[in-house]
Amino acid sequence: MSSDDNRRKLLNPFRKPVSPVALFSTDSQTYLFDGSSGHIVQVPPSVSCERAPSRQVDAPMESALSLHYPQACSTPLGLWIEETRRDYGLFVPRESVSIDSGLSVADAERALSRRVNHLILGVTEGCNLRCSYCVFGDRYPQWPSHSTQSMSGDIGRRAVCYFADHSGEEESVILSFYGGEPTLEFELIKELVGYAKNLFQNRAVVFALTTNGVNLSKGIMRFLIENQFHVTVSLDGPEHIHDAQRVTRNGGGTFQKVIRTLQALRSLDKEWYDQHVRVACTVASPDSWLPALDFFRDCKFLPDSSAPVSVAWIRAGGLKGKVGDPESWKNWRRQRNSIERELLEVVAHLRDGDPSAHKRLGITGAFLGLKDMRLIHLRNAQVGLWANGTLSPPGCCLPGEQRLFVTVDGRLFPCERANSQCVDLCIGDVLTGIEPQRSVDIVRRFYDSNAEECLRCWALPICGLCPSVRTTTGSDWGVDKRLACRVNRATLLRQLSLYCRIREVYPEFFDDLYHWSDDDDTEVHDPPLECRQDGEDDQYA
């Protein structure tokens, strides 16, 4: 057996049949998530079963729930499953379906010729910082290292021109500048903004910039305000945490510089600042999560919006070394449970019409991943698309359509999260454009890499994974995907529990949440009501 085979065996979490249902709990109820229909069902108290913690399913219950175990029908829970299946069509095996995007090359060609929505230009690989968790540092051996290479004006203009020619059906488009630290190439950014305005004279162009906030002169700030840029500034929390992670090449801290930048932007144009600036916090260890949350909740200079902070954990795929020790993760779970209880109090205030709770919700909700629960809330609509016998996990878009990333040398990738060293994810270049066949092949290889396991996985209708989890070239795609799957399922169980806890307090909360969110213009349709009969409303979430 080869070393790759041994590694796949060790990483494969599917050593036994996995049920397409998941059991989880809130403080007062036990629920089942039915991965075939997308319904969340409250388990009646009359069913004799042991409640499992929300983060896992205990082995005896997993056996009882699994559709691969007919003997479960003789247990109280098994009888209830059979009754619920008969009356409501839940818990149906996925034996007659397959994992497939249903996407043809012709479909991709039509979409990519007229509906490219968001162009992201990586104008430089250079950076004035050396952040400890950066994917371009030595902790991610599969990713490229820092360099001094920058995008030429010719490549930038070709990319913007290609964008204009292939976004004809989009009334409004987004042009973002990324790095490295993009403000190191400010003259190029100015040139390309003017070039884009000339090309998109009859359509709206939204400009965006992601920056570390260290290199912004007053001239750059005024340019950003004048052109109504949406600006994301990196700030990882209080000074001792930020300066331990986000440092200059000489190891110096950057916290005070970032604070001065935010304060200067705010003083130049507060209305623009509140509407167009967001702070991005990267959590690099479980120990820094709560201090960062406390810092932002007390922060006096955050934008006055409902979503002033976005939060992300460091990318785990390809990371060399562990993040946190077992004890620090235990502490984080305790902290999270406490913060979830605080969130429920905020939700109750919102239910009762208290407008002052919105900003508290925006910050606390960002650290608890509320925005990531969109797929859970829209799960029924997604399952409704499966009637043709194929399942398409909702996290995977057509590469190049919603986002298109351009490297400094003009290669095209699905988005900025994709590893530009991974040849498997390249979909073209600015000279020849996107190759629709490559985009389709990426989706197919992503689905095919462990399709059988996906079909047995309860999380399929709410899975947000996409090909960006691919970090290597040439090896089995399934290795990268399984690593991400394991973490993803644990996260989704935790989110399902919080989702139901919130709806127990305020049933319409998530319908309202997406209307409150001022940074997300995605149209939201109310999901169909869960299956229910008169008098049984309390059994279905």
TITORDREN-185050 format. One record per residue (C-alpha): residue number from 0; z, y, x; residue in one letter. Coordinates in steps of 0.2 Angstrom, whole numbers, plus 2048, in hexadecimal, padded with zeros to 3 digits. Each point is the difference from the previous one (the first is absolute). Layout:
<atoms>
(atom NUM; (Z; Y; X); "a")
...
</atoms>
This chain:
<atoms>
(atom 0; (800; 800; 800); "m")
(atom 1; (7FB; 811; 807); "s")
(atom 2; (80C; 80E; 803); "s")
(atom 3; (7F8; 80A; 7F2); "d")
(atom 4; (802; 7F1; 7F4); "d")
(atom 5; (813; 7FF; 805); "n")
(atom 6; (802; 813; 7FD); "r")
(atom 7; (7F7; 7FF; 7EF); "r")
(atom 8; (80C; 7F1; 7FB); "k")
(atom 9; (80F; 80B; 805); "l")
(atom 10; (7FA; 80F; 7F7); "l")
(atom 11; (7FB; 7F7; 7F0); "n")
(atom 12; (80D; 803; 7F3); "p")
(atom 13; (7F8; 7F5; 7F3); "f")
(atom 14; (807; 7EF; 806); "r")
(atom 15; (803; 7FB; 7EE); "k")
(atom 16; (7F8; 805; 7F0); "p")
(atom 17; (803; 812; 7FB); "v")
(atom 18; (802; 804; 7EE); "s")
(atom 19; (7F6; 80E; 7F8); "p")
(atom 20; (810; 807; 7F8); "v")
(atom 21; (80E; 809; 809); "a")
(atom 22; (812; 801; 7FA); "l")
(atom 23; (80A; 810; 804); "f")
(atom 24; (810; 809; 7F9); "s")
(atom 25; (806; 811; 7FC); "t")
(atom 26; (812; 804; 7FD); "d")
(atom 27; (800; 7FA; 7EE); "s")
(atom 28; (7F1; 7F5; 7FE); "q")
(atom 29; (7F6; 7F2; 807); "t")
(atom 30; (7ED; 802; 800); "y")
(atom 31; (7F0; 7F6; 803); "l")
(atom 32; (7F0; 807; 807); "f")
(atom 33; (7F1; 7F6; 7FA); "d")
(atom 34; (7F3; 801; 80D); "g")
(atom 35; (7F2; 7F9; 7F5); "s")
(atom 36; (802; 80D; 7F2); "s")
(atom 37; (809; 80E; 809); "g")
(atom 38; (80E; 801; 7F3); "h")
(atom 39; (812; 803; 804); "i")
(atom 40; (80B; 7F5; 7F5); "v")
(atom 41; (813; 801; 7FD); "q")
(atom 42; (808; 7EF; 801); "v")
(atom 43; (80A; 7FD; 7F0); "p")
(atom 44; (813; 7FE; 803); "p")
(atom 45; (7FF; 7EF; 7F7); "s")
(atom 46; (7F6; 7F9; 80E); "v")
(atom 47; (80C; 7F7; 80C); "s")
(atom 48; (7FB; 806; 811); "c")
(atom 49; (808; 807; 80F); "e")
(atom 50; (7FB; 812; 803); "r")
(atom 51; (7F8; 802; 811); "a")
(atom 52; (801; 810; 80B); "p")
(atom 53; (7F1; 80B; 7FE); "s")
(atom 54; (7FB; 7FD; 812); "r")
(atom 55; (7FD; 7EE; 7FF); "q")
(atom 56; (7FE; 7F0; 7F4); "v")
(atom 57; (80C; 7F2; 803); "d")
(atom 58; (7F9; 7EF; 803); "a")
(atom 59; (805; 7F7; 7F1); "p")
(atom 60; (7FA; 80E; 7F5); "m")
(atom 61; (7F0; 801; 809); "e")
(atom 62; (7FD; 7EE; 7FC); "s")
(atom 63; (804; 802; 7EE); "a")
(atom 64; (7F4; 80F; 7FE); "l")
(atom 65; (7F2; 7F9; 809); "s")
(atom 66; (7F1; 7FA; 7F6); "l")
(atom 67; (7FE; 7F2; 80C); "h")
(atom 68; (80F; 7F7; 7F9); "y")
(atom 69; (7FE; 7F9; 7EF); "p")
(atom 70; (812; 7F9; 800); "q")
(atom 71; (806; 812; 7FE); "a")
(atom 72; (7FC; 7FF; 7EE); "c")
(atom 73; (80F; 7F5; 7FD); "s")
(atom 74; (80C; 80E; 806); "t")
(atom 75; (805; 80F; 7F4); "p")
(atom 76; (7F6; 80B; 80B); "l")
(atom 77; (7F1; 7F5; 800); "g")
(atom 78; (801; 7FF; 7ED); "l")
(atom 79; (800; 813; 7FF); "w")
(atom 80; (7F2; 801; 80C); "i")
(atom 81; (7F6; 7F4; 7F5); "e")
(atom 82; (804; 80A; 7F0); "e")
(atom 83; (7FC; 810; 808); "t")
(atom 84; (7F0; 7FA; 807); "r")
(atom 85; (7FB; 7F9; 7EE); "r")
(atom 86; (805; 810; 7F7); "d")
(atom 87; (7FA; 80D; 80C); "y")
(atom 88; (7F4; 7F8; 80C); "g")
(atom 89; (80B; 803; 80F); "l")
(atom 90; (802; 7F5; 80F); "f")
(atom 91; (7EE; 7F9; 800); "v")
(atom 92; (7FA; 7F7; 80F); "p")
(atom 93; (7F3; 808; 80B); "r")
(atom 94; (7F5; 7F1; 801); "e")
(atom 95; (7F0; 806; 7F9); "s")
(atom 96; (7FF; 811; 80A); "v")
(atom 97; (7FB; 804; 812); "s")
(atom 98; (804; 80F; 80C); "i")
(atom 99; (7F1; 80B; 801); "d")
(atom 100; (7FC; 812; 800); "s")
(atom 101; (7F1; 7FD; 7F4); "g")
(atom 102; (7F7; 80D; 80B); "l")
(atom 103; (7EE; 7FE; 806); "s")
(atom 104; (7F7; 809; 80E); "v")
(atom 105; (7F5; 809; 7F3); "a")
(atom 106; (810; 806; 7F7); "d")
(atom 107; (807; 806; 811); "a")
(atom 108; (7F0; 809; 805); "e")
(atom 109; (800; 80A; 7F0); "r")
(atom 110; (812; 805; 801); "a")
(atom 111; (7FF; 804; 812); "l")
(atom 112; (7F1; 80B; 7FE); "s")
(atom 113; (807; 80B; 7F3); "r")
(atom 114; (813; 7FE; 7FF); "r")
(atom 115; (808; 803; 811); "v")
(atom 116; (80F; 80A; 7FB); "n")
(atom 117; (80B; 804; 80F); "h")
(atom 118; (7FA; 803; 812); "l")
(atom 119; (80D; 7FF; 80E); "i")
(atom 120; (7FB; 806; 811); "l")
(atom 121; (80A; 7FA; 80F); "g")
(atom 122; (7FB; 80F; 80A); "v")
(atom 123; (80A; 7FB; 810); "t")
(atom 124; (80A; 7F1; 807); "e")
(atom 125; (80A; 80D; 80B); "g")
(atom 126; (812; 804; 7FB); "c")
(atom 127; (80D; 80C; 807); "n")
(atom 128; (80E; 7F4; 7FB); "l")
(atom 129; (804; 7EE; 805); "r")
(atom 130; (80A; 7FA; 7F0); "c")
(atom 131; (809; 7F0; 803); "s")
(atom 132; (7F8; 7F6; 7F1); "y")
(atom 133; (7EE; 807; 802); "c")
(atom 134; (7F3; 7F2; 7FE); "v")
(atom 135; (7F7; 808; 80F); "f")
(atom 136; (80F; 7FC; 80B); "g")
(atom 137; (805; 7F1; 809); "d")
(atom 138; (809; 7F7; 7F2); "r")
(atom 139; (7F0; 7FC; 7F7); "y")
(atom 140; (7F6; 7F6; 80D); "p")
(atom 141; (7F1; 7FD; 7F4); "q")
(atom 142; (7FE; 813; 7FD); "w")
(atom 143; (7F7; 80C; 80B); "p")
(atom 144; (80A; 80B; 80C); "s")
(atom 145; (801; 813; 800); "h")
(atom 146; (7F1; 808; 808); "s")
(atom 147; (7F9; 811; 803); "t")
(atom 148; (7F0; 7FC; 7F6); "q")
(atom 149; (7FB; 80C; 7F2); "s")
(atom 150; (7F2; 801; 7F3); "m")
(atom 151; (7F1; 80A; 805); "s")
(atom 152; (7F9; 80E; 7F4); "g")
(atom 153; (7F0; 7F5; 7FE); "d")
(atom 154; (80A; 7F1; 7FA); "i")
(atom 155; (80B; 80B; 7F4); "g")
(atom 156; (7F1; 808; 7F8); "r")
(atom 157; (7F6; 7F0; 7FE); "r")
(atom 158; (810; 7F8; 7F7); "a")
(atom 159; (802; 80F; 7F5); "v")
(atom 160; (7ED; 800; 7FC); "c")
(atom 161; (801; 7EE; 7FC); "y")
(atom 162; (80F; 803; 7F5); "f")
(atom 163; (7F6; 80D; 7F6); "a")
(atom 164; (7F1; 7F5; 7FE); "d")
(atom 165; (80B; 7F1; 7FA); "h")
(atom 166; (80C; 808; 7F4); "s")
(atom 167; (7F4; 807; 7F3); "g")
(atom 168; (809; 7F9; 7F1); "e")
(atom 169; (811; 808; 805); "e")
(atom 170; (804; 811; 7F9); "e")
(atom 171; (80E; 802; 80D); "s")
(atom 172; (801; 7F9; 811); "v")
(atom 173; (80D; 7FF; 80E); "i")
(atom 174; (7FD; 804; 812); "l")
(atom 175; (80F; 7FC; 80B); "s")
(atom 176; (803; 802; 813); "f")
(atom 177; (80A; 7F3; 809); "y")
(atom 178; (805; 7FB; 812); "g")
(atom 179; (808; 7FF; 80C); "g")
(atom 180; (806; 811; 7FD); "e")
(atom 181; (7F1; 809; 7F7); "p")
(atom 182; (805; 812; 804); "t")
(atom 183; (7FC; 7FD; 812); "l")
(atom 184; (7EE; 801; 7FA); "e")
(atom 185; (803; 80F; 7F5); "f")
(atom 186; (7EF; 808; 804); "e")
(atom 187; (7F7; 7F0; 7FB); "l")
(atom 188; (80A; 800; 7F0); "i")
(atom 189; (7FB; 812; 7FC); "k")
(atom 190; (7EE; 7FD; 803); "e")
(atom 191; (7FF; 7F0; 7F5); "l")
(atom 192; (809; 809; 7F2); "v")
(atom 193; (7F3; 80E; 800); "g")
(atom 194; (7F2; 7F3; 801); "y")
(atom 195; (808; 7F6; 7F1); "a")
(atom 196; (801; 810; 7F6); "k")
(atom 197; (7ED; 803; 802); "n")
(atom 198; (7FC; 7EE; 7FC); "l")
(atom 199; (80B; 7FF; 7F0); "f")
(atom 200; (7FC; 811; 7F9); "q")
(atom 201; (800; 7F9; 7EE); "n")
(atom 202; (80E; 7F4; 801); "r")
(atom 203; (813; 802; 804); "a")
(atom 204; (806; 7FA; 811); "v")
(atom 205; (812; 7FD; 803); "v")
(atom 206; (805; 802; 813); "f")
(atom 207; (80F; 7F6; 807); "a")
(atom 208; (808; 7FF; 811); "l")
(atom 209; (80E; 7F4; 807); "t")
(atom 210; (809; 808; 80E); "t")
(atom 211; (810; 7FE; 80A); "n")
(atom 212; (804; 812; 7FE); "g")
(atom 213; (802; 804; 812); "v")
(atom 214; (7F0; 809; 804); "n")
(atom 215; (7FD; 80B; 7F2); "l")
(atom 216; (7FE; 813; 805); "s")
(atom 217; (800; 80E; 7F3); "k")
(atom 218; (7ED; 800; 801); "g")
(atom 219; (7FF; 7ED; 7FB); "i")
(atom 220; (80D; 803; 7F2); "m")
(atom 221; (7F6; 80F; 7F9); "r")
(atom 222; (7F0; 7F6; 800); "f")
(atom 223; (808; 7F1; 7F7); "l")
(atom 224; (807; 80C; 7F3); "i")
(atom 225; (7EF; 809; 7FE); "e")
(atom 226; (7F7; 7F0; 7FD); "n")
(atom 227; (80D; 7F9; 7F5); "q")
(atom 228; (803; 7F0; 80B); "f")
(atom 229; (80C; 7F3; 7FA); "h")
(atom 230; (80B; 7FD; 80F); "v")
(atom 231; (80B; 7F1; 805); "t")
(atom 232; (80D; 804; 80D); "v")
(atom 233; (809; 7F2; 809); "s")
(atom 234; (813; 801; 7FF); "l")
(atom 235; (80B; 7F1; 802); "d")
(atom 236; (811; 807; 7FA); "g")
(atom 237; (80F; 808; 809); "p")
(atom 238; (7FE; 806; 811); "e")
(atom 239; (808; 7F1; 809); "h")
(atom 240; (7F4; 7F4; 7F7); "i")
(atom 241; (7F0; 80A; 802); "h")
(atom 242; (803; 804; 812); "d")
(atom 243; (803; 7EE; 804); "a")
(atom 244; (7EF; 7FB; 7F9); "q")
(atom 245; (7F4; 80F; 801); "r")
(atom 246; (800; 806; 812); "v")
(atom 247; (7F5; 80A; 80C); "t")
(atom 248; (7F7; 7F7; 80E); "r")
(atom 249; (80F; 805; 80B); "n")
(atom 250; (80D; 7F9; 7F3); "g")
(atom 251; (805; 810; 7F9); "g")
(atom 252; (805; 802; 7ED); "g")
(atom 253; (7F5; 809; 7F4); "t")
(atom 254; (80C; 802; 7F1); "f")
(atom 255; (803; 813; 802); "q")
(atom 256; (7ED; 803; 802); "k")
(atom 257; (7FC; 7F7; 7F0); "v")
(atom 258; (80D; 809; 7F7); "i")
(atom 259; (7F9; 811; 806); "r")
(atom 260; (7EF; 7FB; 7FB); "t")
(atom 261; (805; 7FC; 7EE); "l")
(atom 262; (80A; 810; 7FE); "q")
(atom 263; (7F2; 80A; 807); "a")
(atom 264; (7F4; 7F8; 7F4); "l")
(atom 265; (80C; 803; 7F1); "r")
(atom 266; (802; 812; 805); "s")
(atom 267; (7EE; 804; 801); "l")
(atom 268; (7FC; 7FA; 7EF); "d")
(atom 269; (80D; 7F7; 7F6); "k")
(atom 270; (7F5; 7FD; 7F1); "e")
(atom 271; (7F4; 7F7; 80A); "w")
(atom 272; (80E; 7F7; 80A); "y")
(atom 273; (808; 7F9; 7F0); "d")
(atom 274; (7EF; 7F9; 7FA); "q")
(atom 275; (7F7; 7FB; 810); "h")
(atom 276; (80D; 7FA; 80C); "v")
(atom 277; (809; 7EF; 801); "r")
(atom 278; (80B; 7F9; 80D); "v")
(atom 279; (7FD; 7EE; 806); "a")
(atom 280; (80F; 7F6; 806); "c")
(atom 281; (7FE; 7F0; 80A); "t")
(atom 282; (80E; 7F4; 7FF); "v")
(atom 283; (801; 7F7; 811); "a")
(atom 284; (810; 7F5; 7FD); "s")
(atom 285; (80B; 7FC; 7F2); "p")
(atom 286; (80E; 80A; 808); "d")
(atom 287; (7F6; 810; 7FE); "s")
(atom 288; (7FC; 7FE; 7EE); "w")
(atom 289; (810; 807; 7F8); "l")
(atom 290; (802; 80F; 80C); "p")
(atom 291; (7EE; 805; 7FD); "a")
(atom 292; (803; 7FF; 7ED); "l")
(atom 293; (810; 80A; 801); "d")
(atom 294; (7F7; 80D; 80B); "f")
(atom 295; (7F2; 803; 7F4); "f")
(atom 296; (80B; 801; 7F1); "r")
(atom 297; (809; 80E; 808); "d")
(atom 298; (7F1; 809; 808); "c")
(atom 299; (7FE; 812; 7FB); "k")
(atom 300; (7EE; 803; 806); "f")
(atom 301; (7F7; 7F1; 7F8); "l")
(atom 302; (7F1; 805; 7F4); "p")
(atom 303; (806; 803; 7EF); "d")
(atom 304; (7F6; 7F2; 7F7); "s")
(atom 305; (803; 7F0; 7F8); "s")
(atom 306; (7FA; 7F6; 80F); "a")
(atom 307; (805; 80A; 810); "p")
(atom 308; (802; 7F0; 80B); "v")
(atom 309; (7F6; 7F0; 803); "s")
(atom 310; (809; 7F2; 809); "v")
(atom 311; (7F9; 7F1; 809); "a")
(atom 312; (807; 7F3; 80B); "w")
(atom 313; (7F8; 7FC; 811); "i")
(atom 314; (7F1; 7F5; 800); "r")
(atom 315; (807; 7EE; 803); "a")
(atom 316; (7EF; 7F7; 803); "g")
(atom 317; (7FD; 7FE; 812); "g")
(atom 318; (811; 808; 805); "l")
(atom 319; (808; 7F9; 810); "k")
(atom 320; (812; 7FE; 7FD); "g")
(atom 321; (80B; 800; 7F1); "k")
(atom 322; (806; 80E; 7F5); "v")
(atom 323; (813; 800; 7FE); "g")
(atom 324; (80C; 7F2; 802); "d")
(atom 325; (807; 7F5; 7F1); "p")
(atom 326; (80F; 80A; 7FE); "e")
(atom 327; (7F6; 811; 7FF); "s")
(atom 328; (7F5; 7F8; 7F2); "w")
(atom 329; (810; 7FB; 7F7); "k")
(atom 330; (806; 811; 801); "n")
(atom 331; (7EF; 807; 7FA); "w")
(atom 332; (801; 7F4; 7F0); "r")
(atom 333; (811; 807; 7FC); "r")
(atom 334; (7FA; 812; 802); "q")
(atom 335; (7F1; 7FD; 7F6); "r")
(atom 336; (80A; 7F8; 7F1); "n")
(atom 337; (80B; 80F; 800); "s")
(atom 338; (7F1; 80C; 800); "i")
(atom 339; (7F8; 7F7; 7F2); "e")
(atom 340; (810; 803; 7F6); "r")
(atom 341; (7FF; 812; 804); "e")
(atom 342; (7ED; 800; 7FB); "l")
(atom 343; (805; 7F8; 7EF); "l")
(atom 344; (80B; 80F; 7FD); "e")
(atom 345; (7F2; 80C; 803); "v")
(atom 346; (7F5; 7F6; 7F5); "v")
(atom 347; (80D; 802; 7F2); "a")
(atom 348; (800; 813; 803); "h")
(atom 349; (7ED; 800; 7FE); "l")
(atom 350; (801; 7F6; 7F0); "r")
(atom 351; (80B; 80D; 7F9); "d")
(atom 352; (7F5; 80E; 805); "g")
(atom 353; (808; 807; 80F); "d")
(atom 354; (7F2; 809; 80A); "p")
(atom 355; (80B; 802; 810); "s")
(atom 356; (7FF; 7EE; 803); "a")
(atom 357; (7EE; 800; 804); "h")
(atom 358; (802; 805; 813); "k")
(atom 359; (80E; 7F3; 802); "r")
(atom 360; (7F5; 7F3; 7F9); "l")
(atom 361; (7F1; 805; 80C); "g")
(atom 362; (80B; 7FE; 810); "i")
(atom 363; (80A; 7F1; 7FB); "t")
(atom 364; (7F1; 7F7; 7F7); "g")
(atom 365; (7F6; 802; 810); "a")
(atom 366; (80D; 7F7; 80A); "f")
(atom 367; (801; 7F2; 7F3); "l")
(atom 368; (7ED; 7FE; 7FE); "g")
(atom 369; (7FE; 806; 7EE); "l")
(atom 370; (7EE; 805; 803); "k")
(atom 371; (7FC; 7EF; 806); "d")
(atom 372; (804; 7F9; 7EF); "m")
(atom 373; (7F0; 806; 7F8); "r")
(atom 374; (7F9; 7EE; 802); "l")
(atom 375; (80F; 7F9; 7F7); "i")
(atom 376; (7FE; 80C; 7F2); "h")
(atom 377; (7ED; 7FE; 7FE); "l")
(atom 378; (801; 7ED; 802); "r")
(atom 379; (7FA; 7FB; 7EF); "n")
(atom 380; (7F0; 80B; 801); "a")
(atom 381; (7FD; 7F7; 811); "q")
(atom 382; (802; 7EF; 7F8); "v")
(atom 383; (7F4; 805; 7F2); "g")
(atom 384; (7F2; 801; 80D); "l")
(atom 385; (802; 7ED; 804); "w")
(atom 386; (7F9; 7F9; 7F0); "a")
(atom 387; (7F0; 7FB; 809); "n")
(atom 388; (809; 7F3; 80A); "g")
(atom 389; (802; 809; 810); "t")
(atom 390; (80F; 809; 807); "l")
(atom 391; (7FF; 810; 80A); "s")
(atom 392; (810; 805; 808); "p")
(atom 393; (802; 813; 7FC); "p")
(atom 394; (804; 806; 811); "g")
(atom 395; (7EF; 7FE; 807); "c")
(atom 396; (7F3; 80D; 7FE); "c")
(atom 397; (7ED; 800; 805); "l")
(atom 398; (802; 805; 812); "p")
(atom 399; (7F8; 811; 803); "g")
(atom 400; (800; 806; 7ED); "e")
(atom 401; (811; 807; 7FD); "q")
(atom 402; (803; 805; 813); "r")
(atom 403; (7F5; 800; 80F); "l")
(atom 404; (807; 802; 811); "f")
(atom 405; (7F6; 806; 80F); "v")
(atom 406; (805; 7FD; 812); "t")
(atom 407; (7FE; 80C; 80E); "v")
(atom 408; (7F0; 7F6; 805); "d")
(atom 409; (7F9; 800; 7EF); "g")
(atom 410; (804; 7EF; 7FA); "r")
(atom 411; (804; 7FD; 7EE); "l")
(atom 412; (810; 7F7; 7F9); "f")
(atom 413; (807; 7FD; 7EE); "p")
(atom 414; (80E; 80D; 803); "c")
(atom 415; (80C; 807; 80E); "e")
(atom 416; (80C; 7F1; 7FF); "r")
(atom 417; (7F3; 7F4; 806); "a")
(atom 418; (801; 7FC; 813); "n")
(atom 419; (7F0; 807; 808); "s")
(atom 420; (802; 7F2; 80D); "q")
(atom 421; (7FC; 7F3; 7F3); "c")
(atom 422; (7EE; 7FE; 800); "v")
(atom 423; (802; 7F6; 7EF); "d")
(atom 424; (804; 810; 7F7); "l")
(atom 425; (7F2; 80B; 806); "c")
(atom 426; (7F3; 803; 7F2); "i")
(atom 427; (7F3; 80B; 809); "g")
(atom 428; (7FE; 810; 80A); "d")
(atom 429; (7FB; 812; 7FC); "v")
(atom 430; (7EE; 7FD; 806); "l")
(atom 431; (7FC; 7F1; 7F5); "t")
(atom 432; (80E; 803; 7F2); "g")
(atom 433; (80A; 7F3; 7F7); "i")
(atom 434; (7F9; 7EE; 800); "e")
(atom 435; (804; 7FA; 7EE); "p")
(atom 436; (7FF; 7EE; 806); "q")
(atom 437; (80E; 803; 80C); "r")
(atom 438; (80B; 808; 7F3); "s")
(atom 439; (7FD; 7F1; 7F4); "v")
(atom 440; (803; 7F4; 80F); "d")
(atom 441; (811; 808; 804); "i")
(atom 442; (806; 7FE; 7EE); "v")
(atom 443; (7F9; 7EE; 7FF); "r")
(atom 444; (808; 7FB; 810); "r")
(atom 445; (811; 808; 7FB); "f")
(atom 446; (800; 7F6; 7EF); "y")
(atom 447; (7F9; 7F0; 808); "d")
(atom 448; (80D; 800; 80E); "s")
(atom 449; (80D; 7F8; 7F6); "n")
(atom 450; (7F9; 7FF; 7EE); "a")
(atom 451; (809; 7F0; 7FB); "e")
(atom 452; (811; 807; 805); "e")
(atom 453; (7FC; 810; 7F6); "c")
(atom 454; (7FC; 7F6; 7F0); "l")
(atom 455; (811; 7F8; 801); "r")
(atom 456; (809; 811; 803); "c")
(atom 457; (809; 809; 7F2); "w")
(atom 458; (7FE; 811; 808); "a")
(atom 459; (7ED; 800; 7FF); "l")
(atom 460; (7FE; 80C; 7F1); "p")
(atom 461; (80B; 80D; 809); "i")
(atom 462; (7FB; 7FD; 812); "c")
(atom 463; (7FB; 810; 80A); "g")
(atom 464; (7FB; 7F7; 810); "l")
(atom 465; (7EF; 805; 807); "c")
(atom 466; (7F5; 7FC; 80F); "p")
(atom 467; (809; 80D; 80A); "s")
(atom 468; (80D; 7F2; 804); "v")
(atom 469; (7F3; 7F9; 80B); "r")
(atom 470; (805; 805; 812); "t")
(atom 471; (7F6; 7F4; 80B); "t")
(atom 472; (7EE; 7FA; 803); "t")
(atom 473; (7FA; 7EF; 800); "g")
(atom 474; (80F; 7F6; 7FB); "s")
(atom 475; (804; 7F9; 7EF); "d")
(atom 476; (802; 80E; 7F3); "w")
(atom 477; (80D; 7F6; 7F7); "g")
(atom 478; (80C; 802; 80E); "v")
(atom 479; (801; 813; 7FE); "d")
(atom 480; (800; 7FF; 7ED); "k")
(atom 481; (80E; 7F3; 7FF); "r")
(atom 482; (80B; 80B; 80B); "l")
(atom 483; (7FE; 80E; 7F4); "a")
(atom 484; (801; 7F5; 7F0); "c")
(atom 485; (812; 7FB; 805); "r")
(atom 486; (806; 811; 801); "v")
(atom 487; (7F6; 806; 7F1); "n")
(atom 488; (807; 7F3; 7F4); "r")
(atom 489; (812; 804; 805); "a")
(atom 490; (7FD; 813; 7FD); "t")
(atom 491; (7F8; 7FC; 7EF); "l")
(atom 492; (80E; 7F6; 7FA); "l")
(atom 493; (80C; 80F; 805); "r")
(atom 494; (7F4; 80C; 7F7); "q")
(atom 495; (7FF; 7F5; 7F0); "l")
(atom 496; (813; 801; 7FF); "s")
(atom 497; (801; 813; 802); "l")
(atom 498; (7F1; 802; 7F4); "y")
(atom 499; (809; 7F7; 7F2); "c")
(atom 500; (811; 808; 804); "r")
(atom 501; (7F7; 811; 7FE); "i")
(atom 502; (7F8; 7FB; 7F0); "r")
(atom 503; (810; 7F9; 7F9); "e")
(atom 504; (807; 812; 801); "v")
(atom 505; (7F0; 80A; 7FC); "y")
(atom 506; (7F2; 7F5; 7F9); "p")
(atom 507; (7F2; 80D; 801); "e")
(atom 508; (805; 806; 812); "f")
(atom 509; (7F0; 7F9; 809); "f")
(atom 510; (7F5; 807; 7F3); "d")
(atom 511; (807; 811; 803); "d")
(atom 512; (802; 7FE; 813); "l")
(atom 513; (7ED; 800; 803); "y")
(atom 514; (7FE; 810; 7F6); "h")
(atom 515; (80E; 809; 80A); "w")
(atom 516; (7F9; 7FB; 811); "s")
(atom 517; (7F7; 80F; 806); "d")
(atom 518; (7F8; 7F7; 80F); "d")
(atom 519; (7F7; 7F2; 7F7); "d")
(atom 520; (7F1; 804; 7F4); "d")
(atom 521; (7FC; 7EE; 7FC); "t")
(atom 522; (7FD; 7FE; 7ED); "e")
(atom 523; (80D; 7F4; 7F9); "v")
(atom 524; (7FE; 7F6; 7F0); "h")
(atom 525; (80E; 7F9; 7F7); "d")
(atom 526; (801; 7ED; 803); "p")
(atom 527; (800; 7F5; 7F0); "p")
(atom 528; (810; 7FC; 7F8); "l")
(atom 529; (808; 7F0; 806); "e")
(atom 530; (7FF; 7F2; 7F4); "c")
(atom 531; (80D; 801; 7F2); "r")
(atom 532; (804; 7FC; 7EE); "q")
(atom 533; (80A; 80B; 7F4); "d")
(atom 534; (812; 800; 804); "g")
(atom 535; (7FD; 7F9; 811); "e")
(atom 536; (7FE; 811; 809); "d")
(atom 537; (80F; 7FD; 80B); "d")
(atom 538; (7F8; 7F1; 808); "q")
(atom 539; (7F1; 808; 809); "y")
(atom 540; (801; 80D; 80D); "a")
</atoms>
